[in-house]
Amino acid sequence: MAKGLQGCCWTMLLLLCAIQELGAWAMHTTAEGPGLGQPGDPTLLASGRVKRGWVWNQFFVVEEYTGTEPLYVGKIHSDSDEGDGSIKYTISGEGAGTIFLIDEITGDIHATERLDREQKTFYTLRAQARDRQTDQLLEPESEFIIKVQDINDSEPRFLEGPYIGSVAELSPIGTSVMQVMASDADDPTYGSSARIVYSVLEGEQHFTVDSKTGVIRTAVADLDRETQDRYEVVIRATDMAGQLGGLSGSTTVNITLTDVNDNPPRFPQKMYQFSIIETAPVGTAIGRVKAEDSDVGENTDMTYQMKDEEGVEMFKVTTDSNTQEAVITVQKPLDYESKKVHTVVVEALNKFVDPRFVDLGTFRDQTIVRVSVLDVDEPPEFWPPSNTMEVQEDAHIGSIVGVVTALDPDTANHPVRYAIDRSTDTERIFDIDANTGAIVTGKVLDRETAGWHNITVLAMEADNHSQVSRASLRIRILDVNDNPPELATPYEAAVCEDAKPGQLIQTISVVDRDEPQGGHRFYFTLAPEATNNHHFSLLDVKDNTAAVHTQRVGFNRQEQDVYLLPILVVDSGPPALSSTGTLTIRVCGCDSTGAIQSCNSTAYAMSATLSPGALIALLVCILILIVLVLLILTLKRHHKSHLTSEDDEDMRDNVIKYNDEGGGEQDTEAYDMSALRSLYDFSEIKGGDGGGGPGEGVNPASERHALPQWVQSPDLDFTVFRDYICRKVEQADEDLSVPPYDSFQTYAFEGSDSPVPSLSSINTWSSGSEQDFSYLGGWGPRFRQLAALYGGRRGEEDSEES
């Protein structure tokens, strides 16, 4: 059918072209004169005849020509052409010689190729008419246009498809969803090839489309997202204004329904059951419940609340913002013995309610939550929870302060044991009866030392000491009058020599460490030993102070410069306590205004005689003396550092270290024994000088076994060394800043804790024959050689004596 329609179109177009060509020839033959001039060039010759020119109309060629013969386009003709073939027609420009061919004799133009208006709508060419013999240009070159005639060969296309749109559920009929638009490549100015109309191919039961604008609208009002949330609608676009034979194209539109809050929350169950132990602390989560909502997004946000008084008091419900669950927590301590089961009502309601859907019903729901309290073995509870006791500070040791009581909440009359946490009563001032809970004093109390005591009392089950409860107890020590009043300070007063009777000398106040409930009240009087006093009087001012006044005219420092006035102070009790304090009164010299000038007391003398200028001068003198002393010491030290003496050697260069233990007398390589023996007199080793000394007759083999005795030889003179050492000691004692390069140490005493006696001969003034070395044999294998040397020596001496 489409091919038949296309053939019909070709026939109509050919007829139109023929009519246009006949019209052109008619215009040419009916025109007055030899021919028509080119448009815009109607110049007349001087003789009055019209100039010859081109004769043609606008050329058209139908696109998509499928015939086998070249398609006739039109004819170019010069009015000077007499039909004898003397004029040669040529064309140039776009497609000349390839797409368009011209008959040189007749001027007929044919199209040899299939043209497409959507690719190129017209071609611009130039025509020439020349004399065939001379090739002379008979007509000026003229430009003409061949337009490609459109046919309906392009279907509408949705260039932006597929489309995605959305509309809220339950929207009214006719609510705009979105707009689709198709385009047609055909010529919109020629015929109806580009006139498009829209229609719905699929989904027309839910949506419609405007045939002219392509706006998609809802067709029903009951679109429910919870039933179906996505629709696919196929939209068709047809050209030729939808008439028969028009071409069409289609696209798919995906329409999503957006959610509105049209569904209330609903609990899946009408009752939930949870359990929790009675010792669960406040804030413990019991469980979670959730109301379901078919909506999505913020339309599912909800809040939960308790609807009964018991639930509000005992439990708390909060909303988990991530899961939209109701979290039920403990708000008040639970007690299995008081109530085993709690039943509460939890209500869920939407946070955001759309007023358009209020008529659908209440957007809330309720459920029952049943909480079972589980019993656990709990520690005893103190009852009543009183935490303050009082006791007099003069209470005897063992006096009862108070009684604490704790009960086992699990079992009635279950025995409870009591104790005091000694970390809160390290001095053990209080004790507690383990069975009765009676708290008694353990030491003498003193309110002035500690007026309050904070202790912790423990209560535990008699058969399970792990179940322990604690209670803080504050014990207040009540005051008793056990401290006498005392003068606030050691008062000292001054009186002028020319004082008059009744002159106020001093105001006396007292302090008392006690704190009676009614406040302090003190009484002042002169002590009995001051009854013969005629110099001063004491007046009780009745406000816990007393005033001392003079009682005679004038005082003489030469006769008596100090008066001691004993004052008796008594408190209000009970019992009334008293103490005696002494007021020291000094007689001073005063000027005419009554200002004290001098007293016999050192303090008054200094304050009266030394002015600020004198004090500054005294300080300057002291500072000058200190600077002079430091200068002298510095010069002396500098002078000593430059003193050089040939006799004073620096013994630091001669220090020899003897920290090598050595190998004994047999080790002759470590040091020279002769250098050591030259300083001492070895009487046992040397023989007598002709007199038959104690070493006479001893053979050389036994000489090495004798222990040397350190006896100073009379012919050795140590004066030089003694003088040198004394001189060094004096220099070190005088200059304390010089470090002790030389030191003198005594090694005469080995120590009293050593189990082995000393082998040194320094402290042994007896001869070698008087020593017994038999004990060396018990020292072990390491001292076997030493025992053989000195033990053998002892044996030889015994044999000689025998």
Residue pairs with C-beta under 8 A, 6 or more apart in sequence:
2 245
5 245
6 151
9 151
9 152
10 62
10 65
10 67
13 62
13 149
13 151
14 62
16 60
17 60
17 62
17 72
17 74
20 57
20 60
20 74
21 57
21 74
21 75
23 57
24 55
24 56
24 57
24 74
24 75
27 36
27 57
28 35
28 36
28 55
28 77
28 79
33 49
33 50
34 49
34 50
34 52
34 79
34 80
35 50
35 52
35 53
35 55
35 78
35 79
35 80
36 53
36 55
36 79
37 43
37 50
37 51
37 52
37 53
38 53
38 54
38 140
38 142
41 51
41 53
42 50
43 51
44 50
44 51
45 51
52 78
52 79
52 80
52 139
53 78
53 79
53 139
54 76
54 77
54 78
54 79
54 127
54 129
54 139
54 142
55 77
55 78
55 79
56 74
56 75
56 76
56 77
56 144
57 74
58 144
58 145
58 147
59 73
59 74
59 109
59 144
59 145
59 146
59 147
60 73
60 74
60 146
60 147
60 148
60 149
61 71
61 73
61 111
61 115
61 146
61 147
61 148
61 149
62 71
62 148
62 149
62 151
63 114
63 115
63 116
63 117
63 148
63 149
63 150
63 151
63 153
64 114
64 115
64 116
64 151
64 153
65 71
65 111
65 114
65 115
66 114
70 101
70 110
70 111
70 112
71 110
71 111
72 108
72 109
72 110
73 100
73 109
73 110
73 111
73 146
74 108
74 109
74 146
75 106
75 107
75 108
75 109
76 89
76 91
76 102
76 107
76 109
76 127
76 129
76 144
77 107
78 87
78 89
78 107
78 129
78 138
78 139
80 87
80 129
80 138
80 139
81 87
81 107
81 129
85 105
85 132
86 131
86 132
86 133
87 105
87 129
87 130
87 131
87 132
87 138
88 104
88 105
88 129
88 130
88 131
88 132
88 135
89 102
89 103
89 104
89 105
89 106
89 107
89 127
89 128
89 129
90 102
90 104
90 127
90 128
90 130
91 100
91 102
91 109
91 125
91 126
91 127
91 128
92 125
92 126
92 128
93 123
93 124
93 125
93 126
93 143
94 123
94 124
94 125
95 123
95 125
96 102
96 125
98 112
98 113
99 111
99 112
99 113
99 115
99 123
100 109
100 110
100 111
100 112
100 123
100 125
100 146
101 109
101 110
101 112
102 108
102 109
102 110
103 109
109 146
115 148
116 148
117 148
117 149
117 150
117 151
117 186
117 187
118 153
118 154
118 185
118 186
120 148
121 147
121 148
121 187
122 145
122 146
122 147
122 148
123 145
123 146
123 148
124 143
124 144
124 145
125 143
125 144
125 145
125 146
126 141
126 142
126 143
126 144
127 139
127 141
127 142
127 143
127 144
128 137
128 139
128 141
129 137
129 138
129 139
130 136
130 137
130 138
131 138
149 190
150 186
150 187
150 190
150 191
150 193
151 186
151 193
152 186
152 191
152 192
152 193
152 239
152 240
152 245
152 246
152 247
153 186
153 247
154 184
154 185
154 186
154 193
154 239
154 247
155 184
155 239
155 247
155 248
155 249
156 182
156 183
156 184
156 196
156 237
156 238
156 239
156 247
156 248
156 249
157 182
157 183
157 184
157 185
157 249
158 180
158 181
158 182
158 235
158 237
158 249
158 250
158 251
159 182
159 183
160 180
160 181
161 180
161 251
161 252
161 253
162 251
162 252
162 253
162 254
163 178
163 180
163 251
163 252
163 253
163 254
164 253
164 254
164 256
165 177
165 178
165 216
165 253
165 254
165 255
165 256
166 177
166 255
166 256
166 257
166 258
167 175
167 177
167 218
167 223
167 255
167 256
167 257
167 258
168 175
168 257
168 258
168 259
168 260
169 223
169 224
169 225
169 226
169 257
169 258
169 259
169 260
169 262
170 221
170 222
170 223
170 224
170 260
170 262
170 357
171 218
171 221
171 223
172 218
172 221
173 217
173 218
173 219
173 220
173 221
174 217
174 218
175 217
175 218
176 215
176 216
176 217
177 207
177 216
177 217
177 218
177 255
178 215
178 216
178 253
178 255
179 213
179 214
179 215
179 216
180 198
180 209
180 214
180 216
180 235
180 251
180 253
181 214
182 196
182 198
182 214
182 237
182 249
182 251
184 193
184 194
184 196
184 239
186 193
186 194
186 239
187 193
187 194
188 194
188 195
192 239
192 240
192 241
192 243
192 246
193 239
193 240
194 239
195 239
195 240
195 241
196 237
196 238
196 239
197 211
197 212
197 237
197 238
197 241
197 242
198 209
198 210
198 211
198 212
198 213
198 214
198 235
198 236
198 237
199 209
199 211
199 235
199 236
199 238
199 242
200 207
200 208
200 209
200 233
200 234
200 235
200 236
201 234
201 235
201 236
201 250
202 232
202 233
202 234
203 231
203 232
203 233
203 234
204 219
205 219
205 220
206 218
206 219
206 220
206 223
206 231
206 233
207 216
207 217
207 218
207 219
207 231
207 233
207 255
208 216
208 217
208 218
208 219
209 215
209 216
209 217
209 235
210 216
210 217
211 242
214 235
214 237
216 233
216 235
216 253
216 255
223 257
224 257
225 257
225 258
225 259
225 260
226 263
226 294
226 295
228 257
229 256
229 257
230 254
230 255
230 256
230 257
231 254
231 255
231 257
232 252
232 253
232 254
232 255
233 252
233 253
233 255
234 250
234 251
234 252
234 253
235 250
235 251
235 252
235 253
236 248
236 249
236 250
237 248
237 249
237 250
237 251
238 246
238 247
238 248
239 246
239 247
239 248
240 246
240 247
259 295
259 296
259 297
259 299
260 295
260 299
260 354
260 356
260 357
261 295
261 299
261 350
261 352
261 353
261 354
261 357
261 363
262 295
262 354
262 357
262 360
263 293
263 294
263 295
263 299
264 293
264 350
264 360
264 361
264 362
264 363
264 364
264 365
265 291
265 292
265 293
265 302
265 348
265 349
265 350
265 363
265 364
265 365
266 291
266 292
266 293
266 365
267 289
267 290
267 291
267 292
267 348
267 365
267 366
267 367
268 292
269 367
270 367
270 368
271 367
271 368
271 369
271 370
272 287
272 289
272 367
272 368
272 369
272 370
273 369
273 370
273 371
273 372
274 286
274 287
274 328
274 369
274 370
274 371
274 372
275 371
275 372
275 373
275 374
276 284
276 286
276 330
276 334
276 371
276 372
276 373
276 374
277 373
277 374
277 376
278 334
278 335
278 336
278 373
278 374
278 375
278 376
278 378
279 376
279 378
280 330
280 334
281 330
282 330
282 331
282 332
282 333
283 329
283 330
284 329
284 330
285 327
285 328
285 329
286 315
286 328
286 329
286 330
286 371
287 328
287 369
288 320
288 323
288 325
288 326
288 327
288 328
289 304
289 325
289 326
289 328
289 346
289 367
289 369
290 323
290 324
290 325
290 326
291 302
291 304
291 324
291 326
291 348
291 365
291 367
293 299
293 300
293 302
293 324
293 350
298 351
298 352
299 350
299 352
300 324
301 324
301 350
301 351
301 352
302 319
302 324
302 348
302 349
302 350
302 351
303 319
303 348
303 349
303 351
304 317
304 318
304 319
304 326
304 346
304 347
304 348
305 317
305 346
305 347
305 349
306 312
306 315
306 316
306 317
306 344
306 345
306 346
306 347
307 344
307 345
307 346
307 347
307 366
308 344
308 345
310 342
310 343
310 344
311 317
311 342
311 344
311 345
311 346
311 369
313 331
313 332
314 330
314 331
314 332
314 334
314 342
314 344
315 328
315 329
315 330
315 331
315 332
315 342
315 344
315 371
316 328
316 329
316 330
316 331
317 326
317 327
317 328
317 329
317 346
318 326
318 327
318 329
319 325
319 326
319 327
320 326
320 327
326 346
326 348
328 346
328 369
328 371
334 373
335 373
335 409
336 373
336 374
336 375
336 376
337 375
337 409
337 410
339 373
340 372
340 373
341 370
341 371
341 372
341 373
342 370
342 371
342 373
343 368
343 369
343 370
343 371
344 368
344 369
344 371
345 366
345 367
345 368
345 369
346 366
346 367
346 368
346 369
347 364
347 365
347 366
348 364
348 365
348 366
348 367
349 363
349 364
349 365
350 363
350 364
353 363
375 410
377 410
377 464
377 467
378 408
378 409
378 410
378 467
379 459
379 460
379 461
379 467
379 468
379 469
380 406
380 407
380 408
380 409
380 416
380 459
380 460
380 461
380 467
380 469
381 406
381 407
381 408
381 409
381 469
382 404
382 405
382 406
382 457
382 459
382 469
382 471
383 405
383 406
383 407
384 405
385 471
387 471
387 472
387 473
387 474
388 473
388 474
388 475
388 476
389 401
389 402
389 439
389 473
389 474
389 475
389 476
390 401
390 475
390 476
390 477
390 478
391 399
391 401
391 402
391 441
391 445
391 475
391 476
391 477
391 478
392 445
392 477
392 478
392 480
393 445
393 446
393 447
393 477
393 478
393 479
393 480
393 482
394 445
394 480
394 482
395 401
395 441
395 445
396 441
397 441
397 442
397 443
397 444
398 440
398 441
399 440
399 441
400 438
400 439
400 440
401 430
401 439
401 440
401 441
401 475
402 438
402 439
402 475
403 436
403 437
403 438
403 439
404 418
404 432
404 437
404 439
404 457
404 459
404 471
404 473
405 437
406 416
406 418
406 437
406 459
406 469
406 471
407 416
408 414
408 416
408 461
414 461
414 462
415 435
415 461
415 462
415 463
416 437
416 459
416 460
416 461
416 462
417 434
417 435
417 459
417 460
417 461
417 462
417 465
418 432
418 433
418 434
418 435
418 436
418 437
418 457
418 458
418 459
419 432
419 434
419 457
419 458
419 460
420 430
420 431
420 432
420 439
420 455
420 456
420 457
420 458
421 455
421 456
421 457
421 458
421 470
422 428
423 456
424 454
424 455
424 456
425 453
425 455
427 443
428 442
428 443
429 441
429 442
429 443
429 445
429 453
430 439
430 440
430 441
430 442
430 453
430 455
430 475
431 439
431 440
431 441
431 442
432 438
432 439
432 440
432 457
433 439
433 440
437 457
437 459
439 457
439 473
439 475
445 477
446 477
447 477
447 478
447 479
447 480
447 515
448 483
448 513
448 514
450 477
451 476
451 477
452 474
452 475
452 476
452 477
453 474
453 475
453 477
454 472
454 473
454 474
454 475
455 472
455 473
455 475
456 470
456 471
456 472
456 473
457 470
457 471
457 473
458 468
458 469
458 470
459 468
459 469
459 470
459 471
460 466
460 467
460 468
460 469
461 467
479 514
479 515
479 516
479 517
480 514
481 514
481 516
481 571
481 573
481 574
481 575
481 576
481 577
482 514
482 577
483 512
483 513
483 514
483 577
484 512
484 569
484 571
484 577
484 578
484 579
485 510
485 511
485 512
485 520
485 522
485 569
485 570
485 571
485 577
485 578
485 579
486 510
486 511
486 512
486 569
486 579
486 581
487 508
487 509
487 510
487 511
487 567
487 569
487 581
487 583
488 508
488 509
488 510
488 511
490 581
490 582
490 584
491 506
491 508
491 581
491 583
491 584
492 583
492 584
492 585
492 586
493 505
493 506
493 548
493 583
493 584
493 585
493 586
494 505
494 585
494 586
494 587
494 588
494 596
494 599
494 604
495 503
495 505
495 550
495 555
495 585
495 586
495 587
495 588
496 555
496 587
496 588
496 589
496 590
496 594
496 596
497 554
497 555
497 556
497 557
497 587
497 588
497 589
497 590
498 554
498 590
499 505
499 550
499 553
499 554
499 555
500 550
500 553
501 549
501 550
501 551
501 552
501 553
502 549
502 550
502 551
503 549
503 550
504 547
504 548
504 549
505 536
505 548
505 549
505 550
505 585
506 547
506 548
506 583
506 585
507 541
507 545
507 546
507 547
507 548
508 524
508 538
508 545
508 546
508 547
508 548
508 567
508 581
508 583
509 544
509 545
510 522
510 544
510 569
510 581
512 520
512 522
512 571
514 520
514 571
516 572
518 572
520 544
520 571
520 572
521 544
521 571
521 572
522 544
522 569
522 570
522 571
522 572
523 540
523 569
523 570
523 571
523 572
524 538
524 540
524 546
524 567
524 568
524 569
525 538
525 540
525 567
525 568
525 570
526 533
526 538
526 565
526 566
526 567
526 568
527 566
527 567
527 568
527 580
528 568
529 566
530 565
530 566
533 551
533 565
534 551
534 552
535 550
535 551
535 552
535 555
535 563
536 548
536 549
536 550
536 551
536 563
536 565
536 585
537 548
537 549
537 550
537 551
538 546
538 547
538 548
538 565
538 567
539 546
539 547
539 548
539 549
540 546
541 547
546 567
548 565
548 583
548 585
555 587
556 587
557 587
557 588
557 589
557 599
557 600
560 587
561 586
561 587
561 599
561 600
561 601
562 584
562 585
562 586
562 587
562 600
562 601
563 584
563 585
563 586
563 587
564 582
564 583
564 584
564 585
565 582
565 583
565 584
565 585
566 580
566 581
566 582
566 583
567 580
567 581
567 582
567 583
568 578
568 579
568 580
569 578
569 579
569 580
569 581
570 576
570 577
570 578
571 577
571 578
586 599
586 600
586 601
586 604
587 599
587 600
588 596
588 597
588 598
588 599
588 604
588 608
589 596
589 597
589 598
589 599
590 596
590 597
591 597
596 604
596 608
597 608
598 604
598 605
598 608
598 609
599 605
599 608
610 618
637 735
637 737
640 735
648 727
650 741
651 728
651 741
651 742
652 741
660 670
662 670
662 671
663 670
665 673
665 704
677 708
679 716
680 708
680 710
680 711
680 713
681 711
681 712
681 713
682 706
682 708
682 709
683 693
683 694
683 695
683 709
683 711
684 694
684 695
684 698
684 703
684 706
684 707
684 708
684 709
684 767
684 768
685 695
685 703
685 706
685 708
686 695
687 693
687 695
687 696
687 698
688 694
688 695
688 696
694 767
695 706
698 706
702 793
702 796
704 789
705 789
705 790
705 792
705 793
705 796
706 768
706 793
707 759
707 761
707 764
707 768
707 771
707 790
708 761
709 761
709 764
709 765
709 767
709 768
710 761
710 762
725 742
725 744
728 742
731 738
732 738
732 740
732 742
748 762
748 763
750 758
750 760
756 779
757 775
764 771
768 793
769 797
771 794
772 794
773 787
773 790
773 791
773 793
773 794
774 791
774 794
776 783
776 786
776 787
776 790
776 791
777 787
777 791
779 786
779 787
